[in-house]
Amino acid sequence: MHFTLQGYPASFKMLRQDLIKKAIEIANSLLFNDFNEQVAEQVAISSAKLTGGSSSSSRVHLVPHPKGWAIVSGDASIVYSLDSSKSNAMVKARAKAKTEKLRLYIHSLEGNISDSESFVVNSPAQRSVIWQEEFLEQHIPGPAEMVQERTREAIRKARSFAQKVQSELSIKNSSSDRQSQLSLDY
């Protein structure tokens, strides 16, 4: 079966018009890839709601398929992998989501979203040249440099302590020298 704006499941009627169009696209893509009609309908509704009409490139779905479990893109236009067992498919889906920094949505046998896992890393989308230069100017010391810095700090402290001791000794020596000179004068 093929869904159109004139003929789509009754469950799509609860969606906004822009989401209905997205759900139809997703459902048709799933049906084209031999998914069960009921599953395609539920996945399409869930996916359309998630997108809110925006891009779905940051998501991947693990969905039931007549031949097992499939890993599909957020808009269901690409079936990345098909596996007979859910556990094997889950391992592959997590690996894909992790390497591509995506959000993984796991669907139940009925097609509803049952769980999700995020592998999205928060970072500035676009960094300016100034930011990059400032970042490169900052130097984060490695372990060897940290040891060297700690050694330098210990040497500075030892020198400071030695100077204090030396000044105290010179004060004591100068006062004892004065006392000895005074005793010699008498």
N, C-alpha and C positions, 0 to 999 in steps of 0.2 A: 504494500500500500504506500501511497505517497500523500503527504499532507500539503495543503495549500491554504491561503487566506480564506478561501470559500469553504474548505473542508478540512477541519482539524478536530482533534478530540475535545470533548466537552470540558475536560479538566483544564484546558488551556484558557478557557473563558475567564478564569479568575485572574489572569495576568493582564498587565497593561498592554496596550496595542504594540508598543515597541518590543516588549518582552515576548509577545505572541509570535512576532516575526522571527525573533531569535530562537524561540523554542521550536518553531517549525523547521528552521534550518538545521538545528541540532538533531531533532528527531529524524528528519530525512537522511541526514548523514549516517546516523546509527542504523536506520533501516537499510540503507544502501550497503552497509557492512554486515548484513545478515543478523542484526540484533532482533530480539523478540519485540513485538510491537508495544506490549505493556511496559517492558523495561525501557525501551526507547522513549516512551511518553514520560515516564517518571524521571529519567535522567535528563531529558530535555527541560522539564519544568524546573528541576533543581538547578541545572546549569544556567538557565535563563535568569532565574532569580539571583543567582550568585553574580552574574555579570552586570545586572542592572542596565544592560544595553551597552556596556563598555567592553574593552578588550579582554579576552580570556586567555591570553598567552602566558599568564603566570600561574596557570593551574593545570593539573593532570588528574584524571579520574580512573579509578579501578572499578570496572563495572562488569556485571554478569553477562555472559555471552552464551549462545546455545552450545558452543564447543568448549566452554570453561569460563575463564575470566580474561578480560581485555583491559589493556592500559590505553586510554584514549586522551587526546588533547582536550583542552578546556571547551572548545567549541565542537568537539567530536568530529572534526574534519579529518583527523589522522588517527588511525589505530596503530599504536607503536608496537604492541606485543599482544600475543594471545597465548594463554597457558591453560592447561587442563586443571591444575590445582590452584586454589586461592592462595595458599601459602607461598608457592613459587612465584605467582603473579605479584603478590605483595612485596616480596623481596626485590623483584625487578622494578616495581613501581616506586618503592622507596629509593632505590639506587638512582633512578631517573630523576625523581624530584630533588634528591640531594645534590646530584652533580649539576643540575640545571637551576637550582635554587627556586623550586616551585612549591606550590601548596598542593598537597595530595588529598583528594576526596575519595573516600572509600564508600561504595554503595552496597546495599543489602541485595539479596536475591530478587527482591521486588523492584529494585532500581532506586529506592530512596537513599539519601545520604545517611550512613550510619556512623561515620567517624571522619575526622580530617586530621592531617598532620602538616605542619608548616616547616619548610626547609628554606624559607625566604630569609635572606640576610638583609638587615637594614643598613643601607649605605646611601650616601648622596647619589642621586641619579646621574647628575652631571657635575663634574668638578671643574672649577675654573682654573686657568693657567696660574693665576696668582696663588690659589690654594695649593696647587701641586708644587709650586716653587717653595712656598713656605713649608710644606710638609717635607720636601726633600732637604731643606736647610736644617730641619730639626734632626738631631742625631740621637738615636737610641743606642746606648752602649750595649755591647755584647758582654758575655761572661768574662772574657779576658780583660776587657777594658774596665769592667766593674772591679776586678781584682786589683788592677793597676791603680784605679782611683782610690780604693780602700787603702792600698799600700801608701800612696801619696799622703792621704789624710793621716795615717798612723805616723808617718815620718814628720809631718807638720806638727802633730801633737807632741811627739818626742822632742823635737827641736824647741817647741815652746816650753815644755817642761824643763829641758836642759837649761834654757835661758833663765828661767825663774830660779832654778837651783843655783846657777852660776851667779846670778845677781845677789841672791841671799848669801852665798858664800863670800862674795866680794864685800858685801856690807859687813859680815861678821869679821872677815879678815881685816878690813880697814879699821873697824872699831878695836880689834885686838892689837893691831899695829899701833894705833894711837895709845892704847893702854901700855903697851910695852915701851913705847917712846917716853911716855910720862914716867914710867918706873925707872928708866935709864937716866932721865934728867935729874932725878932726886938723888 
